[in-house]
Each structure stands twice: as structure tokens, then as C-alpha cells.
Amino acid sequence: MEASLHHSTSSSLLLDLHKLLLKPRLIEEKMLLLLRQGRISKWFSGIGQEAISVGCTAALHDDEWILPLHRNLGVFTTRQLPLARLFAQFQGREEGYTKGRDRSFHFGTRDHHIVGMISHLGPQLSVADGIALAHTLKKEAKVCLTFTGEGGTSQGEFHEALNVASVWQLPVIFVVENNGYGLSTPTSEQYRCEDIVDRAPGYGMEGIKIDGNDLLEVYTTISGLAKSIRRDPRPVLVECTTFRMRGHEEASGTKYVPKELFEEWGTKDPILRYERYLREHGVLTDEGAKEVREKLNEEINLAVEEAFSLPPVVSSVPKELGDVYRESKVLVSSPSSSTRKMRFVDAISDGLRLSLRHHPELVLMGQDVALYGGVFKISEGFLEEFGQERIRNTPLCESAILGAGLGLSIAGMKSVVEMQFADFVSCGITQIVNNLAKAHYRWGQNADVVVRMPTGAGTGAGPFHSQSNEAWFTHTPGLKVVYPSSPADAKGLLIASIEDPNPVMFFEHKALYRSVSEEVPEGYYSLPLGEAWVVQEGEDVTIITYGMGVEWAKRAAGAMPDTSFYILDLRTLLPLDYAAIERAVRATGRVLILHEDTLIGGLGGEIGAYIGEHLFEALDAPVMRCASLDTPVPFAAPLEESFLAKSRLDETIRRLLKY
């Protein structure tokens, strides 16, 4: 195969590939020297695996996205990242790609079409699906390539990502670097099949196994696949056999690996092998090889010293906080004076429909959202208006779809992902809290994704369809958490959430869907995120709440006409409107924080702590909380009624007033 390739491949290309292959090896050797000298603290070595990274990257167009792992230095060098900046990244310098916020290869760069990995490995496969979906929707003849290791194929995300790619026929090349070990765990303890590529038919996709230490085989295979996939979009699984000549990372060592394996694979070293091939075909001389090494080493040494000359990163709290979110330039639009009576569910549907019209790049994804219209019928009729490309039924795989949402954002699109029930979001928690929430802070890539969350109890749905899990996300910097209580707010806040370039968890209480209605402005309008709303002003007691709690507070106030209630609807739980909270506290001096979520770890504890720390002098009584019982949500109506915070609300108000 190699010989036949040379006849149709120019000597200049063969020599260029040699430089590309040699460069990451020489960098690795330099890094290992620096590690022994104590000048760097950690290194994940890819020695012996360079042919995969270099061959795959060289085979793609420069504007096609690649999602590498920590043993893919050759991706970064082949894409010609400036070495001084790359080394600054390794050193945690301000000039690195993450400004010192993440390490080694945990970064991406839009300029070079590389997506930063996270330590969880599997989730990036689903992000590749999203990028490829954007290519499909935009009718772009492009391919996306993502890496994983043989250990990563044991993760659920591997199955989800390949399944989605196959169902949707997405142009993704899934490259598995099978080096025989996931840290110290051999393949015999990772999977039962003989080869990983044997799994491909189960997903209905093509599978190819190649020699990952043969640069030309990798290059020609990936190049041919990419050309074919650009013409005929589809996913392909490629297994590259290789071997890790160093430990998982240098501190791990290699004692667990039989010595004979090193001897066997040492003879298959990709650089020695390729240089021998070039010499045999008269393309490379000993003098030429020496000259290439000297020039590359000179470039590397200069870049290393430049990186080490940079000052240590200096912490700036305003700058750190300022980079958690992408700047939001949402223009709050005034509601129309023309109104129509809508239920909560109708307002959500109207806001979503108008957003799809307003943003042609917006995609709605979720289980049963297309022809069926979603389990709550919010997207009913959307398929007919917007088509199946934008109203996408998904397989039952929350994590992959959330990851695909990030991929769409990377490709310049927007997405709304509907959780059938908020409870099911636990299946995709890693994508939300580790990928969507951290992307902008880490490498400047925002996640323009809204996750719709039908939530709450009161419908007799039991422990797995009734949870209030907003506190899972208010603890995660980088997310925004929105929780409306009225139809008009729900519509305006949903539109604003979709316009906002940051990831938004949008909670919709199921029991409000068809139980409340009001006059809602017609047309497209947005309300500001991060601003609470004063439902009513009062002088005796303040209730700070959100969601269904607003309805409970209004009912309690109506039942106690002799007491003057100040009711504050937070509307946005992250970020909180602390100015509005302060005004509400000072209005009465007696504060009750009400939420449907369970007591321990609920948002009420955070708000109460803030009030105690910053507004203690304004209080005439201790801050009190009224929340649901610290149990799972029960099914039977009498049990659920006792569970909910509303069953203790009147009693808590009386205790507060008596203090």
C-alpha cells in the first residue's frame, strides 16, 4: 500500500508529512526533559501514537473541526498553533489558550477549528454530532472528526453519540486510538468483542480497522473517507491500532505493561518506520533528516524559552467573574399593548414558535417533539411550519443531545433542548455542568443552548416525574437558571433565554401549564434575565419565592386580608437579583423564603445566608424558610400534599408574624 501511494504522491507532500510527524515527537522529548528538570509539573505522552493525530489532521481541510484528546499533540502542531502560545498553555500562563484556567490540551481554538476536551472524555463525541448536524443543516460539504480511546468506548456517551450520528446520518469520523490500555486496564477488561470496530454494524455504520502506526495508511484512509463523506454524509467508525510507549501520564509509570510489548511495538515506531520508507524510496537522505530535526529543535527551544520568560498569571477577580458568561447583548423589547388570554402552556408554545421564526438558525430537539408535539403538546404544529430538520425527534439519549447542542453553538447555531421531564436531565448532567457551563470560561466558546425543564409536583406523578431540581444547577457557574411563574413572564423570559448566548436552564412548572391563565402580550417580546419582579408590595411580611411558590404566596395573602404582604418573584435564580432581594427585606423586616424544592440544599438556604450576612440590621425576626419535606416526591395524593411546602406555609407565616 505504501509503495503504491508513493507513485501517486509528490515528494514534497511526503516530506511535509515527515516534518509534521517529527514535530510532536521532538516536542514530547523536550517536555520529558523539562519534566525531569522540574520545570513543568505534568505530561501526558503520545509517543508512539503520532501517526494517528498527524495523519488524521493532515487529511482534513483546515476549516473542518477536530475534537482531540490529551494524547493528540499532533493535531495542534499540524494545525500550526504558535508553539510559544502552546507552551504558555502548558505552563498556565495568561498568554495560553485558557488564560491559565485549564491545563495541557483542555482547550479549544476557533481560529484553528479545534474543540477543547474535558476530562470525562466521552462527551466530546456528542459535541462532534452537533457540529456535523450544523454542516448538514447548512448544506455544507464538510466532515467533523473526533477522537476517543479504547477505554472511552466503554462510556455511555460513546453509544449515544454513535447512535445519534447513525440515526441522523451525520458526517462524523469517530477515531478510536486503541493503544491497549486505559491507564492500567487492558482491553481484555474493557470489552468482550475482538475489535472495537466490530461494534459498527450494530449502529448501522461502516467500520474500518487500520494500522495506527503507519502514517500513510492513516492519511490515505482518512483522506479517502473524508472525500466520500463530503459527497455522501454519514458516520464512520475507524479503529487505529497503536501502542502507548509511556505511562498514562509520566507519574503512572509502565510497570503494569509486559516488557515484550515494548519490544514488539518499538519495532513499529511510526517515525522510524516512515523515515525508513522515505529513505528506501529516495525521498529522504540522512543529511536531510538531520537538517529537519535541527531546524525543528531550534524552533521548539526558542518557543520554550519564550514561554518560560512570560510572567506568572496574575489573578483578577473582576476579570475571572467577567469571563464566566459570554456578554449578553439581548435587547429587551417592550411587550405589545395588544394582548390575548393564554394559559401558561400556550404562552410557552407561543414564545417558542415566535423564536423559531425570529431565529432561522434555531433548532428544537427532544423526545417526541415533532409529529407528537411533545408530551405536553407545546410543540404541536411546529413540524408542519418549520420542518423536520429544525423540529427534531431525538433518540432517548439526553446526554448526546445536550452535547449536540454545544456542537451546534460552536458552528454558529442555536438550540432548544426539551427534557421530557426535568427529572431525566440527570442522564445528561455531565454535558450541562462540565461542558456547557465551563466552555466560555475555559476557552471563550459560548454554549447558545436553552434546556427546557418541565418540573415540579402536584400532579401525582411520583418520585421520578415530580422533582424540583433547580438547585442542582444554581450551584454551577456558567449556567443561567430561569423559573417563571406566570404566562406573560414565561413567554418573555423564554424568548430572552433563547436570545441570550449562554446556556440557560429554563424551568416550567407542569402544574402551572393548564391551571393559570392571563392576558399575555401578542407578538415577539423579551423580558430581562436576572431581574426579579415585585408581585405586590406590603409592609408586614416579605415572601421571596419563584415558580409555583408565587401562586401559593398569593393564595396565602388572599386568605390573610389583615396582613400586608410583600411578594417578590425571583424569576431568575442564577444570577440572582440581590438588589431586589435587599429592597424586599427592607420593606418589612420579616422575611420568609418559600420554594417547592426540598429544604436542605435548596436555594432558600443561600438567600437566607445572604440576608443574614448583608442585611442583618434590617431584620425584625429571623429569616424563615418554608420548603418541601426532605424526602423523595411521593405518589399518593395525601402523601404528596403533606410533602409540599404549601401545606406548612400558613403556619410558617404565623410563626414569623408572632416573633
N, C-alpha and C positions, 0 to 999 in steps of 0.2 A: 504493500500500500504506500509506504513512504517513497519507494523508488518511483512509482508511477506518478506520485504527486510532484516530484521534482521536475519532471518533464513539462508539466503544465504550470509551474510556479516559478516566478522570476527569482533570480539570485538575490535581488535587493529585498524582496519580501522575506526570503529565508533568513537573511542576515538581520533584518529588522526584528523578526521573531526571536532570533538569538539574543539580541540586546534586551528585548522585553522579558525574556525568560531569565536572563542572568541578573537583571537589576534587582528583583526582590530577593534573590539568594544572597547577593552581596550586602544588601541592607540587613537581612537577617543575621549574617555573620557579624556585621558591625554592632547590631543590637545585642547579640550574645556577649560580645566583648565588653560593651558598656555595662551590661548586667553584672558580669564578673567584677568589673571595676567599681560597682556600686553607684554608677551614675544614672541608671534607670532602675525601677523597682520591680517590674513585671514584664513578661513577654510570652505571648502565645505563638509558638513557632509553626510555620508551614513548610519547613524544609522537607523536600521530597514530594511536595504536592503542588509546586509552582506551575506545572504544565496545565493544570485544570483552570486555575484563575486566569492565566495569561492567554491560553488558547480560547477560552470562552469569551473573554473580553475583546480580544483582537478580532474575533469572528463577527461581532455585532457592530452596528452603526453607533457612532459616538453619542447620538441623541436617544438611544434606546436604554431604558432603565435596567440597572443591575442591582440586586439585593444580596450583598456578600455577608460572610461571617468573619470570625476573628482569625481564620487561617487563610484569608484571601487577600494578602498584601498585594499580590499580582494584579488584582482588579484595580486597585488605587494607582499603582505605578503605571499600568498600561493605559489608564485614562489620564496619565500625565499630570497628576496632582503635584503642585510645587513641593519639593521634598522638605524645604525648611519649615513650611507650614505643617506638613505631615508630622515631622519630628516634634514640632511645637505641640501638636495634639497629643503625642505620646507622653510629653513632659507636663501636660496640664497647664500650658501657658495660655495667656489671654489671646495670643495670635492663632491658636489652634482652632479647629473647626467647631468645637463645643465651648470655647472660651474657658476651658478648664473644668467644665461641668460634668464631663464624662470621659472615659478613658479609651485607650487603644483604638479599636475600629468601631466603637459605638457612636458613629456619626455618619451623617449623610451630607451630600453636597449637590445642590440643584445644578450648579454650573457644570458638573461632570456626570449628572444623571446616575447618582449612586444614592441608595436609601440606607440610612443607618440601622444597624442591627440593634436588638435588645438581647439581654442575657437569656431570655426564655426561648430563643432560637426559632421554634415553630411558628410564632405569629407572623413573621415576615413573609411566609409563603402566601398567606391570605392577602397581605398588602399587595403582593405581586398580582393577585387576581384582580384587585381593584384598578391597578394601573392598566392591566390588559383589557379590562372592561371598558375603561375610558377610550383606549385605542379602538375598540370595537364600535362604541357608540359614535365616535368621531369619524369613523370610516378611515382610520389611519392604518397604513400597511406597515405596522411595527410589531416587534416582539419584545417581551419582557423576560428576563432570565433571573432566577433566584436559586440560591444555594442552600443546602442543608447537609448535615452529616448523617451517617447511618444511625447514630443514636437519636437524632431528631425525628427519624421516621417512626419512632415509637410513640411520639406525641400525637394527641388527638387532632391537633391543628394540621398535621400532615394529611390525615384522612379528609378532614373538612375542606382544606384548600384544594386538594386534587379532585375531590368530588364536585365542588362548585365549578372548578375550571372545566371539568369534563361536561357537566350538565349544560353549562353556558358556552362551551366551545371557545374558550379564551386562549389567546395567543401567548402562552406561557411555556417556557422551558424550565422544568424542575430538575436541577442538577444535584444529585446526591454524591457527595465525596465519601466514598466508602473506604476509610483508612483502617478498618479492622477493629477500632477501639473507640468507645465513648468514654473518655477519661481512661479508666482501667477495665471497663466492661467490654468483653469481646463480643463479636457479632453473634456467637452462638447463644448468648444470653439476651440478645436484643430482638431477634426474630427467628421464626422457625423455617421460613422458606429458604431455598438455596441461594437465591439472589433477590435483592430488593426490587429489581426490575420485573420480577415475576408478578408483582402486585399490579402492574399497569393494566393488564387485561380486565382485572376486577373493576377498574374505574372506566373501562371502555376507552382507553387511550393507548397510544403507541409507546412502547418501551424499548430502549436501546442500552446495551451494556458495552462500554468501551474501556480501553486501557488508559487510565488517567495519567500515567507517567509518559505517555507518548504524545508530545506536543502536537505533532502534525495530525495525529488521529483525532485529538480533541478539537483542533482548529477546523479541520475539514468536516467533521461530523456536525459541529455546532453551526458552522457557516452554511452547510447544506440544509440543515433543519431550519435555520432562520429564514433562508430564502423561500423554502417551501411553506413555512407557516405564514409569512407575509402574504403569500398568494392564497393560502388556504388556512385561515385561522383555526387553531386547535392546540390543545396542550400536549406536551410530550415529556415523558419521564426518562431521564438519562442517568444511568449509574456509572460513575467513574471509579474504577478500582485503583487504589493507591495505598500508600503507607505513610504513617507519621513517624519520622525519624527522630523526633524529640518527644518529650513528655507532653501531656495535655497543656500544661504551661510549665515553665522551667523548674518550678519548685516541686512539681509532681514526680519528676524522675521517670525512669523507664524500667525499673526492676521487675515489674509485672509482665514484661514482654519477653518471650523466649529469644535467646541470643541468635538462634539460627534464622529468625525472621529478619533481623537487621542485616545479616549476611546476605540473605536471599534478595531483599529489596535494595540493598546497597548496590548490587549489580544493575539495578533498573533505575538508578538515579536519573531523573529527567534531563538534567543539564549535561552530564557525561554522555548520556545516550544521544542527545541531539547534536552535541559537538562532534561526536564520533561519526554520526551520519553526514554532517556537513563536510567533514574532512574527507570522508570516503567519496563524496561526490564533487570534490574540488571547489567547494564554495567557501570554505574557511581554512585558513592556514594557522599554524601555531603562533606565528607572529601576529596575525590578525586577532586571534583570540586573546592574546596577551594585551594588545593595544586596547581592545574593548574593555577588558577588566580594569586597566589602569585609568581610563577615562571615567568609567562609572564610579570607581572608588574615589577618584578625585572629587567628582560631583557630590557623592554621598558625604565625604568627610567635610567638605565646605558647608553643606547644608546642616550637618550635625552641629558643627561649631556655631553656625548662625543661630540655630535653635537654642543652644545652651547659653548663648550670650543674651538672650531675652530675659527680662526681669521676671521674677515670680508674679503670678497673678495676684492682684490686689482686690480684696472683697469690697463691693459697694452695694449696700443693702437696697437702695433705690433701684439700682441697675438690675440686681437679681430679681427683685419683685416685678420690675417692669418688663422682664422677658418671659414671665410665666405665661402671659397671654399675647396673642397677636393683637396689635392695636385694632380696635373696632371702630370703623367709620360708618356705622349704621346711622342713617339719617332718620330720626324719629318723625314719622308722618302723622299728621293730625287726622283723627277719625272724621268721617263724613257726617254731616248733620242728618243725612238720610239713614234711617235705621229699619231693622226688621227683627221681629221676635225670633230668637233662636234658643234652642236647648244647648247645653254645654257641648254635646257631641256634634251638633250642627255647626257650631262656631269653630270647633277644631277642624272639621271637614272643610269648611269654607276657607279658613286660613291656609290650609294645606293646598287646596285647589288653586287659590289665587297665587300662592308662592310658586307652584309648578308653572303657572302661566307667566309669572314675572321673571323666573329664572329658567331659561331653556336648558341650562346645564345641570339642573336639579334632577336627581334620581330618587325614587321611593323604593325601598327594598324591605321585604319582610315576608313572613309566612302567611300565605292566603290573602295577600293584599290586592291581588289582581282581580280576576273574574269574581271571586267570592266577596271582595270588598272589605276584607279584614273581619276578624271575629266580632268587632263592634260596628262594622259597616261604615267606618269612617272614610274609606277609600272607594266606596261603592260608586260606580260610574266613571272612575278615573281611567280605567283601562280603555274605555271607548274614546275618551277625549285625548289621552296622552300616549297611548300605545304601550305594547308590552316591553319595549326597550327601556322605557322610563318607569313603568309600574311593574316591578319585577318580583314575582313569586320566588322565594328562595327555598333551597333545601332546609331541613331542620338542623341548622348549624349556626347558632348565634355568633360564635367567635369568628368564624370565617367571614361572615357578612359584615361584622363590625370592622375587621381588618380591611376588607374590601372598601369600606367607606373611607378609611385613611388613604388607600391607594387612589381612589377617585379624587380626593383632595389634592394629592401630590400631582395628579395630572390636570389640575385646574378645574375640577368639577365640585358640585355639592351633593350631599346625600342626606336623606332622612331614613333612618333605620327603625322600623317598628318592632319592638318586643311584643310578642303576642300577649304576654303578661309581664309585669315588671319583675316578678319572681324569677323568670327564666334568664334574666340578664346575668345571673351567676355563672352561666355557661360561657360567657364572654368577658369575664371580669378582667383578665389579663390584658386583652386588647384595649379596654377602656382606661384602666388606671396606669398601665405601663407603656402603652403605645400612644393612644390618642392624647392623653393628658400631658405626656412628657415631651412629645415631639418638638414643640416650638421652643421650649426652654433648652432642650439639648442641642438642636441644630437648626433652629429657625424655621422649621416646617410646620405650618399650622394644620390642624385637622378640622376641616369645614364639615362637621358631621353633627346632626341632631339625632339623639336617640329618644324616641317616644316611648313612654313608660306607663301603660295602663296599670294603675296601682290601687292599693287600699282595700279595706274590709267593708263589711256591711251588706254583703251580697250572699252570704252563706257559702262562700267558695272554698273555705278551709285553708290549711296551712301553706299550700303551695300556689295559691292564686290570689292571696289577700295581703301579702306583706307590704309594710311601708319601709322601703329600704333606701330612702333618700340619704340617710346618714352614712351609708357605705361610700357615698361619693362626695359629700361635703368635706370630707377629710382629705380629699385628693387635689392638691394644687394643679392648676391647668384646666380643670373642668369648670363649667358653669352649670348650676343646678337651678332650674326654674320650676315653680309649682303653683299654677294659677288656681283661683277659687271660683271664678265667675266666667260666664260665656264671653263677655266682651274682653276681659283680660286674657282669656285663653287664646282668642283669635289674634289679638295684637301682640301678645308675647310669643306665640308660635312663629308669627311672621318675622319678628325681631330675632328670634333664635336662629331661624334659617338664614337671615341676612348676616348674622354675626359669624366671623371667620373661625371661631373657636368651637371646641366640642361642647355641646350642650346636652345635659340630661334633662329631658322635658317630661315632668310627671303630670299625669292626667288621672284624677280620681274616678274610678269606674262608677261609683255610686252617685257621682255628680252628673254623669253623662246624660241621663234622661230624667233627672229629678229636679234640676234647676233650669230656668229659662229667663231671659230678659231681652230688652231691646238692645240689639248689637249693631254698631255702625256698619253700613254696607261698604263694599269696596276694600281696597288694599290700604291697610294702615298698620303701624307698628307702635309698640309701647317700649319705653326704655327698660333694658335689663339692669338689675342692680338697684332699682328704686322700689321701696315699699309703698303701700297705699293705705291711707287712713280711711277705714270703712265708716267710722263715726267717731266724733270727739266726745270726751266726757271728763269728769272731774274726780270720780270716786275710786275707780279701779281700772287698770290697764290690762287688756288681754292682748298678748303678742302671739300670733298664730299664722297659719297658712293652710291652703287646701281645704279639706272638709272641716278643719277646725274653725274656719271663718263662719260656716253655717252654724256650727254648734255655738259659737260665741254670740252670734246674732240672736239665736233662739233663747239663750240664757239671758241676754239683755232684755229681750221682749218679755220674758217671764218675771223680771225684777224691775218694774217700772219706777220704783222709788230709788233705784241705784243708777248713777250716771256712769256709763261705760265708755272707755276709750278703746277702740278695737283697731289694731294695726295688722294689716295683711302683708306679710313679708314679700310674697310673690317670688322673689329671687332669694334662694338660700345660700348660694355661692356665686358672686360675692355678696355678703350681707350689707344692708343699708344701715350702718351704725348711726348715722346722723338721725335717721327716722326713729331708730330704737331709743336714742337719747331723748328726743322730743316726747316720745310716748311715755317714757319713765318719768320725766319731769312733770308731765301733765297731771299725774295723780299721786305719785309716790308709792303706789301699791301695784305690784306687777305680778301677773300670772302668765306663765308661758304654757301654751296649750298645743299639743300635737298628737296625732294618731299613732305615731311611732312609739315603740316601747320606751320605757323611762331610761334605763341605763344605756349610756352611749348615744342617746338621742340628741338632736340639735338644741333642745331646751337647756341641757347642761352647759353647752358652750355659751349660749346667750346669757344664761344666769351668771356664769363666771365673769363674762364681760361687764355685766351690770354691777356686780359686786366689786370688781376691780376699779372701774372707772366712774361709776355713778352712785357710790355708796351714800354719799351725803344727801342725795335726792330721795332716798328711800324712807318711808314711814313704817315699813314692815319688811320682813324677809321676802326675797323673791321666792315664789312658789311655782311648782310645776304640776301640770296635770297631763298624764300620758297614759298609754295603754299598759296593760299588765305585762310583766316580763315573762311571757310565755309565747309559744307559737300561736298563730291565729286559729282559734277553734272553729269547727264546722257548725255545730248545732246552734240555733238562734239564741237560746238563753245563755249559752256559754259565750258566744260572740258578743252579745250585748254587754255582759259583765266584763269582758276583756277590754272593750273600747273605752277610751278616755272620757267620752261624753257621759258615761254612767257615774263618774265621780266629779263632774265639772261643777254642778251646783254646790256640792259640799265643799269643794276647794275654794270656791268664791266666798262662801260664808265664813270659812276659816280666815281667809285673807282680810275680809272686812272687819272681823272681830278683833284682829290683832291690835 
